[in-house]
Every structure is written in structure tokens, then in C-alpha cells.
């Protein structure tokens, strides 16, 4: 089990990754400059496997101890002097790692040298535990002691953290200490479990606290207690659409087993509002993955061209049985494959079908695109100029059996602009199909623009196009500037 850290994840499936390893052997840390979010195609989620470390692109001047959290630094009294333990520890870091005090380079991470950790036994940290726990480097030092495997040290750290569990769990640095105390314990520490139960709602809606809650699910007793507490609180529905709380609910869905804690009833009561919500659609996708959602209950027409709902249709086509996939595809066919190709979100569903659909579904789509429109122009040629359909044609041309579509588009390219190529409508971040580049750019430059009036081309090339010209054969000037 690894600590849960922030991560900008993708939109398609937005799950939890538990396969990561920390090759350096360093206790996990954090990236201080990251913030949770999602990609265009997949719901975001918090990763459970991100190794902890120092973020090299942290903005200059960033305070290592968030304001309003850290109390005055602790100190130890020696004969004739007073020593600031945390400041001394940081000074030893800079002496042991010269690059520590320099501006870090891009993608560069630093770790605590092993000899520095050994030079600061945990007894020194105990004199001012909270200041260390809320500090970037102090937090890593405590994690190093936690990862040592010494049961007595683990017991001492748990004992010292009990008065501050809520503050640590919601702190950008302290939450990693709580996570590691949980994951390094063979059984769930009762003091931490009691704190989680008493503060389950504040923790679930907190950016850092929700990761502590998810980390606690490595112990089944914590999963049962927290899921039951959420169900009894009556705020389970609120958590499913909360930007942080939805990740806790997703994890419960993945781990709950037969007991779904009222989640099925919640989905049945709010099916379409959840499917159309930015966070709720992730919860619905997890429910589809574990088989708690019936395919026959969804209205494809309502969701297929909806901003978040179309991800539900894609998930049904990926995770359902073959029989259920055919039922969903039949509903798509009734809506019309070609009209859907021209819609912003529905075209994404057709693209996914071309890439991952069953062979008979792919053949049907390609045959529909190979047809001829009422004016005699191939449908695929028209879609190649559509702002959304051109993406579908690109996928269809590379799909099994799509060679004829590629040939039809290339052979009909000249009819659109007097010998040039088709002008694809493109999104800012996507290039035109590679086979479009086969047309000669010289041919385009030699041909007159299709929008240039014939009379204007006969004028002197030295005069600006807006300069008034003498009438040609008694005709009025092409352009008369305002006086």
C-alpha cells in the first residue's frame, strides 16, 4: 500500500492506481505544487502510488510551513544555551546536501540524506512534534522514522500525533504522516480510527483529508466504519458530487464487495443528475465497472451528446457484456450514425466504437460512412470537412476495413476547391490526418484562392486590393473606401 498523493489524472476512467513502486527506497513524500483535476476524456482521481519527494517546480518563496498552522518552533535547553531543533535540522540538511539551498532545476527531486536522518533521533523530534510534522522537511524526517520498521518508534509517533490528528490529516505535509502511520500498522490504530469516524465529513471534503480516508481503507475495519458512517449521516449523495468527496465514494465502490451501503439505491434515485455531473459521472463509471448498474436502464439519446453523460455511454460499451453492448449499439443506430458524427460529444462515442468496438459494429459504421448522400457526394467526403466528423473519418480510415474510405476521400479531394485538397476543420491541439499531407502544397499555392473575384485578379498586382481603381468597362470600382 502506497500513500495517496495529488495528481492531474485523465477523464476516461479516473480510477486509483495501486501498482507504483518507490525504487529509491525513500519514504514517500509529496509534490507541493500539484492540484487535483481531470482531462478531457477521463474523470480525475487521486493516485495511490505516487512516490513522495520534493517538487522541483515549486514557486520561489513558497513557505514550507503553511501560515496559521505551525506554532512557534520548539527548542531544547542545554547548559548555557538554547537550541532550535527544527532550525538545526534544516541547517544540517544544507551542509549534507549542498544543492539543497540552490534553486532546483526542472524535474529534479531531492531526498533527505540517510546520515542526516540518523543524526536526528526521534527523541529530538518529540520535543516539538507538531512543528516538524507541519514542515516540508520535518514531515519527511518523521516518515523516515516511520519506515524504519521499529514498532516502538511507530507506537511513539502514533502517541504523539493523537492530539493533532485532525490538523495533521488536513495539512499539506502532515497528511502523509497519518497515511504512513495507517499503512505501516498491521491493524488499524484505534485512536486514528476513532478520529476518522468522528470527523468523517470534514475529512472527506478536504483536499488532503480525503487521501487519509482512502489510505485507511487498506484495513477492512476502516472501510466498514467509514462507509457505514457516511450512509447513516444522510450525506452520501452530497459526497458523490463533491470534488474531493467523490474520490472516497469511488474507493468504497471498488472495495465494498456485496454490501454497497445504499449506493445502488442512491444511483437509481438520481441516475441522470449524477450522470450529467462532473464528479457524479465518475461515481457512475465505477458502479458500471463493478456491475451494479443495469445497461437497459439508460437512455442513450439523453446522454450521448451530453458533456459528461457521453462518458457513461462509452463505459457501457466497454464494460458491459456482449449482449448488453449490442443493445446499446442498437440504440445508437436508431439515432443515426452519420448525424451523431457531426455532434461534439456524440462523435467521441463513434470514435471509441471504431477503435475498440466489436467487429460487427465497426463494419456497420464504415458501411454507413461509405454511402452516398442525396446529391451524389460520398458521405465520408462531406464528413471530412465537418469540424467534428473529420475526427471520425480519420479513425475510420485507420480502422480494419477502412481503406476504401481513405481512397474515397483522397480521390474526391479535388472537387472542393479547384484542384486542391480538403480543408479539414481542426481543433487547436490535433493535426490533420497524416494522409492529407500527400497533396502538394505547391499545387495549392499555384491555384488562385477560390474566394478571389475574377475582376480583382485582373487589376495591377502592384496596387493594394483596397485602392480604388478606374471602372473596368464602365463597371463600378471593386471597393470604395469611406471618405
C-alpha positions in Angstrom: 0.0 0.0 0.0 1.4 3.4 -1.0 0.5 6.9 0.1 -2.1 8.8 -1.8 -0.9 12.0 -3.5 -2.2 14.7 -5.7 -2.2 14.1 -9.4 -3.7 15.6 -12.6 -5.4 12.5 -13.9 -7.4 11.7 -17.1 -11.0 11.7 -17.7 -11.9 8.4 -19.2 -11.8 6.2 -16.1 -10.4 8.2 -13.3 -9.6 5.3 -11.0 -7.0 4.6 -8.4 -3.5 3.3 -9.4 -2.1 0.8 -6.9 0.8 -0.5 -8.9 3.6 2.1 -8.3 6.8 1.4 -6.5 9.4 3.7 -4.9 12.7 2.4 -6.4 14.9 4.7 -4.3 13.7 3.3 -1.1 13.0 6.8 0.2 9.9 7.2 2.4 7.1 8.6 0.2 6.7 12.4 0.1 4.6 14.8 -1.9 4.6 17.3 -4.7 3.8 20.6 -3.2 2.7 22.4 -6.4 0.2 19.9 -7.7 -3.6 20.4 -7.6 -6.3 17.8 -8.4 -8.1 18.0 -11.8 -9.2 16.0 -14.9 -8.5 15.6 -18.5 -10.7 15.9 -21.4 -11.5 12.3 -21.7 -11.4 10.8 -18.4 -12.6 11.7 -14.8 -9.7 12.7 -12.5 -8.8 10.6 -9.4 -6.1 10.6 -6.7 -3.3 8.2 -7.4 -2.4 5.8 -4.6 1.1 5.1 -5.9 2.9 8.4 -6.3 6.3 8.4 -4.6 6.9 11.2 -2.2 9.6 13.7 -3.0 10.5 17.4 -3.4 8.8 19.1 -6.2 11.4 20.9 -8.3 9.0 23.4 -9.9 7.7 24.7 -6.6 7.3 28.5 -6.9 10.1 30.5 -5.3 9.4 31.9 -1.9 6.9 29.1 -1.1 6.6 28.8 2.7 7.4 25.3 3.9 5.0 25.7 6.9 1.5 26.9 5.9 0.6 30.1 7.7 -1.9 29.7 10.5 -0.8 26.1 11.2 2.7 25.9 12.7 3.2 27.1 16.3 6.5 28.6 17.5 9.4 26.3 16.9 10.4 24.1 19.7 13.8 24.1 21.4 15.9 22.2 23.8 17.7 23.7 26.8 21.3 22.9 27.3 23.7 24.3 29.9 24.2 27.9 28.9 22.4 27.8 25.6 19.1 27.2 23.8 18.9 25.1 20.6 16.2 25.4 18.0 15.8 21.7 16.9 13.9 22.2 13.6 16.3 25.0 12.5 19.3 22.9 13.4 17.9 20.0 11.4 17.4 22.2 8.3 20.9 23.6 8.7 22.3 20.1 8.8 20.4 19.3 5.6 22.1 22.1 3.7 25.5 21.0 5.0 24.9 17.4 3.9 23.3 18.3 0.6 24.9 21.5 -0.9 22.3 21.6 -3.7 19.6 21.7 -1.2 19.9 25.5 -0.8 20.1 26.1 -4.6 17.2 26.8 -6.9 16.1 23.3 -8.1 16.2 22.5 -11.8 13.1 21.3 -13.7 12.0 17.8 -12.8 14.8 17.5 -10.2 13.9 16.0 -6.8 15.8 16.0 -3.6 15.7 13.4 -0.8 16.9 13.5 2.8 20.4 12.1 3.1 20.4 8.9 5.3 23.1 10.2 7.6 21.1 13.3 8.4 18.1 11.2 9.4 20.3 9.1 11.6 21.8 12.2 13.2 18.4 13.3 14.4 16.8 10.5 16.5 13.1 10.7 17.1 13.6 11.8 20.7 14.7 15.2 19.4 11.6 15.4 17.2 9.3 14.7 20.1 10.2 18.0 21.8 8.3 19.8 19.1 6.4 17.2 17.1 3.8 19.4 15.5 6.3 21.9 14.1 8.2 19.1 12.5 5.0 17.4 11.2 3.8 20.6 9.5 7.1 21.4 7.9 8.1 20.0 4.5 11.4 18.6 5.6 10.4 17.7 9.1 7.5 15.7 7.7 9.9 13.6 5.6 12.1 13.1 8.6 9.2 11.6 10.6 8.3 9.5 7.6 11.8 8.1 7.6 11.5 7.1 11.2 8.1 5.5 10.4 9.6 3.5 7.6 12.4 2.1 9.8 10.2 -0.7 10.8 10.7 -0.2 14.5 7.4 -1.0 16.3 8.4 1.1 19.3 9.0 4.2 17.1 5.7 3.7 15.3 3.9 3.5 18.7 5.6 6.7 19.9 4.7 8.6 16.7 1.1 7.5 16.9 1.0 8.5 20.6 2.5 12.0 19.8 0.1 12.6 16.9 -3.2 11.7 18.6 -3.8 15.3 19.9 -3.3 16.7 16.4 -4.8 14.0 14.2 -7.4 16.3 12.5 -4.9 19.1 11.9 -2.3 16.7 10.5 -4.9 14.9 8.3 -5.9 18.2 6.6 -2.4 19.6 6.3 -0.4 19.6 3.0 2.6 17.9 4.7 1.1 16.3 7.8 -1.4 14.1 5.9 1.5 11.9 4.7 2.5 11.1 8.2 -1.0 10.0 9.1 -1.2 7.9 5.9 2.1 6.2 6.7 1.1 5.5 10.3 -2.0 3.7 8.9 -0.3 1.7 6.2 2.7 0.7 8.4 0.4 -0.6 11.1 -0.6 -4.3 11.0 -4.0 -3.4 12.4 -5.9 -0.1 12.2 -4.7 2.1 15.1 -7.9 2.6 17.2 -7.0 6.2 18.0 -6.8 7.1 14.3 -10.0 5.1 13.5 -11.9 7.0 16.2 -10.7 10.3 14.8 -11.7 9.4 11.3 -15.2 8.3 12.4 -15.7 11.5 14.4 -14.6 13.8 11.6 -15.6 11.8 8.5 -17.4 14.6 6.7 -14.8 17.3 7.2 -12.1 14.9 6.1 -13.9 13.6 3.0 -14.5 17.1 1.7 -10.9 18.2 2.4 -8.3 18.1 -0.4 -5.7 16.3 1.9 -8.1 14.7 4.3 -9.8 12.6 1.6 -6.5 10.9 0.9 -6.1 9.9 4.5 -9.6 8.4 4.4 -8.7 6.5 1.2 -5.4 5.2 2.7 -7.3 3.9 5.8 -9.3 1.5 3.5 -6.3 -0.8 3.5 -7.8 -2.0 6.8 -11.2 -3.5 6.2 -12.5 -2.3 9.5 -11.9 1.3 8.5 -13.8 0.7 5.2 -16.8 -0.7 7.1 -16.8 2.0 9.8 -16.4 5.0 7.4 -18.9 3.7 4.7 -21.5 3.0 7.4 -20.9 6.4 9.0 -21.4 8.1 5.6 -24.6 6.1 4.9 -26.0 6.9 8.3 -25.1 10.6 8.0 -27.5 11.1 5.1 -24.8 12.9 3.1 -23.7 10.1 0.9 -25.3 11.8 -2.1 -23.5 15.0 -1.4 -20.2 13.2 -1.3 -20.7 11.7 -4.8 -20.8 15.1 -6.4 -18.2 16.8 -4.3 -14.8 17.5 -5.9 -12.9 15.7 -3.1 -15.6 13.5 -1.5 -16.3 11.7 -4.8 -12.9 10.0 -4.6 -13.8 8.5 -1.3 -17.1 7.2 -2.7 -15.3 5.7 -5.7 -12.9 3.9 -3.5 -15.8 2.5 -1.4 -17.5 1.2 -4.6 -14.3 -0.5 -5.7 -13.7 -2.2 -2.3 -17.1 -2.7 -0.8 -18.0 -6.1 -2.3 -21.6 -7.3 -2.0 -22.5 -4.7 0.6 -22.9 -1.5 -1.4 -24.0 0.7 1.6 -27.1 2.1 -0.2 -25.1 3.2 -3.3 -27.4 1.3 -5.7 -30.5 3.0 -4.3 -28.8 6.3 -4.5 -28.0 5.8 -8.2 -31.5 4.7 -9.0 -33.0 7.8 -7.4 -30.6 10.3 -9.1 -29.5 8.5 -12.2 -29.4 11.3 -14.8 -28.4 14.1 -12.5 -25.4 12.1 -11.4 -24.5 11.0 -15.0 -24.5 14.7 -16.1 -22.4 15.9 -13.2 -18.7 16.4 -13.5 -17.9 14.4 -10.3 -21.0 12.3 -10.2 -20.2 10.7 -13.6 -17.1 9.2 -12.1 -19.1 7.5 -9.4 -21.5 6.1 -12.1 -18.5 4.7 -14.1 -17.2 2.9 -11.0 -20.7 1.5 -10.5 -20.7 0.2 -14.1 -17.3 -1.4 -13.6 -18.4 -3.5 -10.6 -21.7 -4.5 -12.3 -24.1 -2.6 -10.1 -25.7 -0.8 -13.0 -28.2 -2.3 -15.5 -27.4 -1.4 -19.1 -31.1 -1.5 -20.1 -32.0 1.4 -17.8 -30.0 4.1 -19.6 -31.5 6.4 -22.3 -28.8 6.7 -24.9 -30.4 9.7 -26.6 -30.3 11.7 -23.4 -26.6 11.1 -22.6 -24.8 10.6 -25.9 -24.3 14.2 -26.7 -24.1 15.5 -23.1 -20.8 16.9 -21.8 -20.3 14.3 -19.1 -23.0 11.8 -20.0 -21.3 10.6 -23.1 -18.6 9.1 -20.9 -21.3 6.8 -19.4 -22.2 5.5 -22.9 -18.5 4.9 -23.6 -18.2 3.0 -20.3 -21.3 0.9 -21.0 -19.8 -0.1 -24.4 -16.5 -1.0 -22.8 -17.5 -2.8 -19.6 -20.9 -4.5 -20.4 -21.4 -8.0 -21.7 -21.6 -8.6 -25.4 -25.3 -8.8 -25.3 -25.6 -5.5 -23.5 -23.1 -3.9 -25.8 -25.3 -4.9 -28.8 -28.4 -3.4 -27.1 -26.6 -0.1 -26.6 -25.3 -0.1 -30.1 -28.8 -0.8 -31.5 -30.0 2.4 -29.8 -27.1 4.3 -31.3 -28.0 3.0 -34.8 -31.6 4.2 -34.3 -30.3 7.7 -33.7 -28.3 7.6 -36.9 -24.5 7.1 -37.1 -24.0 10.0 -39.6 -25.9 12.7 -37.7 -24.0 11.6 -34.5 -20.7 12.1 -36.3 -21.5 15.8 -36.6 -22.1 16.3 -32.9 -19.5 17.5 -30.5 -19.7 14.7 -27.8 -21.5 12.0 -29.7 -18.7 11.9 -32.3 -16.4 10.8 -29.4 -18.6 7.8 -28.9 -18.4 6.8 -32.6 -14.6 7.2 -32.5 -14.4 4.9 -29.5 -16.5 2.3 -31.3 -14.2 2.5 -34.3 -11.2 1.9 -32.1 -12.5 -0.6 -29.5 -15.9 -1.7 -30.7 -16.9 -5.2 -31.7 -16.1 -6.2 -35.3 -19.7 -6.2 -36.5 -20.2 -2.7 -35.0 -17.1 -1.3 -36.7 -18.2 -2.8 -40.1 -21.7 -1.2 -39.8 -20.2 2.2 -39.1 -17.8 2.0 -42.0 -20.5 0.9 -44.4 -22.6 3.9 -43.2 -19.7 6.3 -44.0 -19.1 4.7 -47.4 -22.6 5.6 -48.6 -23.5 8.4 -51.0 -25.6 11.4 -50.0 -28.7 12.6 -51.9 -26.5 15.0 -54.0 -24.2 12.2 -55.1 -21.3 13.2 -52.9 -19.9 10.4 -50.7 -20.8 10.9 -47.0 -17.2 10.3 -45.8 -16.1 13.2 -48.1 -18.6 15.6 -46.5 -17.8 14.5 -43.0 -14.1 15.1 -43.7 -14.9 18.8 -43.8 -17.0 18.8 -40.7 -15.5 20.2 -37.5 -16.3 17.0 -35.6 -16.8 14.5 -38.3 -13.3 14.8 -39.6 -12.0 13.1 -36.5 -14.4 10.2 -37.1 -13.2 9.9 -40.7 -9.6 9.8 -39.5 -10.3 6.9 -37.2 -12.4 5.1 -39.8 -9.6 5.3 -42.4 -7.3 3.6 -40.0 -9.8 1.0 -38.7 -10.0 -2.5 -40.1 -11.8 -2.3 -43.4 -11.5 1.5 -43.7 -9.1 1.5 -46.6 -11.9 2.4 -49.1 -12.9 5.5 -47.0 -9.3 6.8 -47.3 -9.3 6.2 -51.1 -12.7 7.9 -51.5 -11.7 11.0 -49.5 -8.4 11.3 -51.4 -10.0 10.8 -54.9 -12.7 13.3 -54.2 -10.5 16.0 -52.7 -10.1 18.0 -55.9 -13.8 18.8 -56.4 -13.9 21.0 -53.3 -11.5 23.9 -54.2 -10.5 23.6 -57.8 -7.7 21.1 -57.6 -6.5 21.5 -54.0 -7.0 19.3 -51.0 -9.8 19.1 -48.5 -9.5 21.7 -45.8 -10.1 19.9 -42.5 -11.6 21.7 -39.6 -9.2 21.1 -36.8 -9.2 21.6 -33.1 -6.2 23.6 -31.8 -4.3 20.5 -30.5 -5.0 18.0 -33.2 -3.2 17.7 -36.5 -5.0 16.7 -39.8 -4.8 13.1 -40.8 -1.3 12.2 -42.0 -2.5 11.0 -45.4 -3.9 14.5 -46.0 -0.3 15.7 -46.3 0.2 13.8 -49.5 -1.2 16.6 -51.6 1.3 19.0 -52.9 1.5 22.4 -51.2 2.9 23.8 -54.5 -0.4 22.9 -56.2 -2.3 24.9 -53.6 -0.1 28.0 -53.9 -0.3 28.0 -57.7 -4.0 27.9 -57.8 -5.9 31.2 -57.3 -7.9 31.4 -53.9 -11.4 30.3 -54.5 -12.7 33.4 -52.8 -10.8 35.9 -55.0 -13.1 37.7 -57.5 -12.1 37.3 -61.1 -12.2 41.1 -61.8 -9.8 41.7 -58.9 -7.2 39.3 -60.3 -7.2 41.4 -63.5 -6.1 44.6 -61.6 -2.5 45.7 -61.3 -0.7 43.5 -58.8 1.2 46.5 -57.5 -1.8 48.3 -56.2 -3.3 47.3 -52.8 -6.6 45.5 -53.1 -8.4 48.3 -51.3 -7.1 51.1 -53.6 -9.9 52.4 -55.8 -9.4 51.6 -59.5 -10.8 53.1 -62.6 -14.0 51.4 -63.7 -13.5 48.4 -66.0 -15.8 48.7 -69.0 -18.0 51.1 -67.1 -18.3 48.9 -64.0 -18.1 50.4 -60.5 -14.9 50.1 -58.5 -14.4 46.8 -56.6 -14.1 48.7 -53.4 -14.8 52.3 -52.5 -13.1 53.4 -49.2 -15.2 55.6 -46.9 -14.5 59.4 -47.0 
